[in-house]
Amino acid sequence: MAVKIGSARIDENGKASGGKAGDQTGKEVSTQNWYDQKDAKKAWRVFRAKDPNVAEMIAQNMEWACSNKHIGYDQGQRLTLYNVAKSLGFNCKKVETNCETDCSALVRVCCAYAGIDLPNFRTPTEPNALLNSGAFEEMKGDKYSHESTYLKRGDILVTSKQGHTVVVLTNGPKADTQAPVSTTKSVYVTGGSVNVRSAPGTAGTRILGTVHKGDKLPYQDVTNNVDGREWYLIEFKGRNAWISSKYSKLI
């Protein structure tokens, strides 16, 4: 069975810009079978989230975007989806305003939904943005660049030179799948008044709000050391956020 990918592709007129907001054809933002970039200069580069929960959330949000008629393609209005989705926790399922995106801006929204706060990028700068976040690793070799056999759901593919970027939605037949971490635990706030952030660490991350001693928050995952401590991925006001283990503990 072919591996499925999802992406923002082209507007209703077969152009990069100028169409109406929203998906007029059902194909502006949609799924398709994986395909090989046969031109070696544009071969796929593959980036995999280190946390399987993050990978799953990226894939889920891409699926929601691909099935949402309110989200269309237009490079000239590429950030309108980001701006609309921001107040919705970047959840593309909840978008009910006609808006536009392009391939790289949509990947950014999917990452934001998973709690990975990235700068505004296009395909030439996307690899550095992903790697600099610390949340992804690059999978190298022809079996990733020119085959779908080893791809995993949630992998992000981007052409080696300016071109296109997609999210993998189904596992390849030889993907080493790993189940998401159980979310049955809670994070108990031990500090008096603690900031929750858009990504682990304090450098370059946004404060999303404050929690207080005694609060219990749904736990999803934990990072490796950032700023000399672990950070917990939690659910906060309907979206993903991070809290330092210095001021909280698992229960």
C-alpha positions in Angstrom: 0.0 0.0 0.0 1.3 3.4 -1.0 2.5 5.8 1.8 0.3 8.8 2.1 1.6 12.4 2.4 -0.3 15.7 3.1 0.6 19.2 2.0 -0.6 22.6 0.7 -0.2 22.2 -3.0 -1.6 24.7 -5.5 -4.6 27.1 -5.8 -7.9 26.4 -7.6 -6.5 28.0 -10.8 -3.3 25.9 -10.8 -1.3 28.9 -9.7 0.7 29.9 -6.7 -1.4 32.9 -5.8 -4.5 34.9 -6.7 -7.3 32.6 -5.8 -10.2 32.8 -3.3 -9.6 32.1 0.3 -10.5 28.6 1.4 -10.2 25.3 -0.6 -12.3 25.7 -3.7 -11.5 22.3 -5.2 -10.7 20.1 -2.3 -7.2 19.6 -3.7 -5.5 22.9 -2.7 -4.6 21.4 0.7 -4.8 17.6 0.4 -3.3 14.1 0.6 -1.7 12.1 -2.1 0.6 9.1 -2.6 4.3 9.7 -1.8 6.4 10.3 -4.8 10.2 10.3 -5.5 12.0 13.6 -6.3 14.0 12.0 -9.1 16.1 15.1 -9.7 19.0 14.5 -7.3 19.3 18.3 -6.7 15.8 18.3 -5.2 15.8 14.9 -3.4 13.8 14.8 -0.3 15.4 15.6 3.0 13.7 13.7 5.9 13.3 15.1 9.4 11.9 13.0 12.2 10.6 14.3 15.5 12.6 12.9 18.4 9.3 12.5 20.4 6.8 10.1 18.8 3.9 12.1 20.4 5.1 15.2 18.6 5.2 13.3 15.3 1.7 12.0 15.8 0.4 15.5 16.5 2.1 16.9 13.4 0.5 14.2 11.3 -2.9 14.6 12.9 -3.0 18.3 12.3 -2.0 17.9 8.7 -4.8 15.5 8.2 -7.2 18.0 9.7 -5.9 20.7 7.4 -6.3 18.5 4.4 -9.9 17.8 5.2 -10.9 21.4 6.2 -12.5 23.3 3.3 -11.7 26.6 5.0 -8.0 26.2 4.4 -6.8 27.0 0.8 -3.5 27.7 -0.9 -2.1 31.1 -1.8 1.6 32.1 -1.4 0.5 35.8 -1.3 -1.6 35.2 1.8 0.5 32.3 3.3 0.3 33.4 6.9 -3.4 33.9 7.2 -3.9 30.3 8.4 -1.2 30.8 11.0 -2.9 34.0 12.3 -6.4 32.4 12.4 -5.2 29.2 14.0 -3.1 30.9 16.7 -6.0 31.6 18.9 -7.2 28.0 18.4 -4.1 26.4 19.7 -3.1 25.9 16.1 -5.7 23.2 15.7 -6.6 23.1 12.0 -9.8 21.1 12.8 -11.2 24.2 14.6 -10.6 26.7 11.8 -13.9 28.0 10.5 -12.7 31.2 8.8 -11.7 31.0 5.1 -7.9 31.5 5.0 -4.8 30.6 3.0 -1.4 29.0 3.5 1.4 27.4 1.5 3.4 24.3 1.9 6.0 25.6 4.4 3.6 27.8 6.3 1.3 24.8 6.9 4.2 22.7 8.2 4.9 25.5 10.6 1.3 25.4 11.8 1.4 21.6 12.3 4.6 22.0 14.4 3.1 24.7 16.4 0.1 22.5 17.3 2.6 19.9 18.6 4.2 22.6 20.8 7.2 23.3 18.6 7.4 27.1 18.1 9.4 27.8 14.9 10.3 31.0 13.2 8.6 31.9 9.9 10.4 29.9 7.2 10.2 28.8 3.6 11.5 25.6 2.1 15.2 26.8 1.7 15.4 27.7 5.4 13.1 25.0 6.7 15.8 22.4 7.4 17.8 24.8 9.7 14.6 25.8 11.5 13.7 22.2 12.2 17.2 21.2 13.4 17.8 24.4 15.4 14.6 23.7 17.4 16.3 20.6 18.9 13.1 18.6 18.3 14.0 16.9 15.1 16.8 14.7 13.6 17.6 14.3 10.0 17.3 10.8 8.5 20.0 10.4 5.9 20.6 8.0 3.0 18.9 7.0 -0.2 16.4 4.7 1.7 14.9 7.9 3.1 15.6 10.4 0.2 14.4 8.2 -2.6 12.2 5.5 -0.9 9.1 5.5 1.2 9.7 2.1 2.8 11.3 3.4 6.0 9.2 6.6 6.4 7.2 7.1 9.6 3.9 8.9 10.2 4.8 12.5 11.2 8.1 12.7 9.2 8.6 16.0 7.5 10.0 15.9 4.0 11.4 19.0 2.3 13.2 19.3 -1.1 17.0 19.8 -1.0 16.6 23.1 -2.8 13.6 25.5 -2.9 10.5 23.5 -3.8 8.1 21.7 -1.7 7.5 20.2 1.8 5.0 17.6 3.0 4.1 15.6 6.1 4.1 11.7 6.0 0.7 10.4 7.1 1.1 6.6 7.0 4.0 4.4 7.9 6.2 2.7 5.3 6.2 -1.1 5.4 9.6 -1.2 7.2 9.1 1.7 9.6 10.1 1.0 13.1 7.0 2.3 14.8 6.9 3.3 18.4 3.7 3.8 20.3 3.0 7.3 21.8 3.8 7.7 25.5 1.0 7.0 27.9 -0.8 10.2 29.0 -2.2 8.7 32.3 0.2 10.7 34.5 -0.3 14.2 35.7 2.2 17.1 36.3 1.8 18.6 39.8 2.9 22.2 40.2 5.2 22.7 43.2 6.2 26.3 42.6 4.1 29.2 43.7 3.4 30.8 40.3 4.9 29.1 37.3 5.1 30.1 33.6 4.2 27.6 30.9 5.9 28.0 27.6 5.5 27.3 23.9 8.6 25.1 23.8 11.1 23.7 26.3 13.6 26.2 27.7 13.5 29.9 28.4 15.5 31.2 25.5 13.3 32.3 22.6 10.1 30.7 23.8 6.8 32.4 24.4 5.0 32.5 27.8 1.5 31.0 27.2 0.2 31.6 30.7 0.7 30.9 34.4 -0.2 27.9 36.7 -0.1 27.8 40.4 1.0 25.5 43.3 -1.3 22.5 43.6 -2.5 22.6 40.0 -2.6 19.2 38.2 -2.0 19.2 34.5 -2.4 16.4 31.9 1.1 15.0 31.2 2.1 14.0 27.7 5.9 13.6 27.6 9.3 14.8 29.0 12.3 16.3 27.2 16.0 15.6 27.7 17.9 18.3 29.6 17.2 21.9 28.4 18.5 24.7 30.5 20.0 22.1 32.9 16.6 20.5 33.7 13.8 18.4 32.3 10.7 20.0 30.8 7.3 18.4 30.8 4.9 18.5 27.8 1.4 19.3 29.2 -2.0 20.3 28.0 -2.8 23.9 28.8 -6.0 25.7 27.8 -6.6 23.2 25.0 -3.1 23.4 23.5 0.3 21.9 24.1 2.7 23.7 26.4 5.9 23.1 28.4 6.7 23.5 32.1 10.0 23.2 33.9 10.6 20.2 36.3 12.2 22.7 38.7 8.8 23.9 39.6 6.7 20.7 39.1 6.8 16.9 39.4 5.1 13.8 37.9 2.5 12.1 40.0 
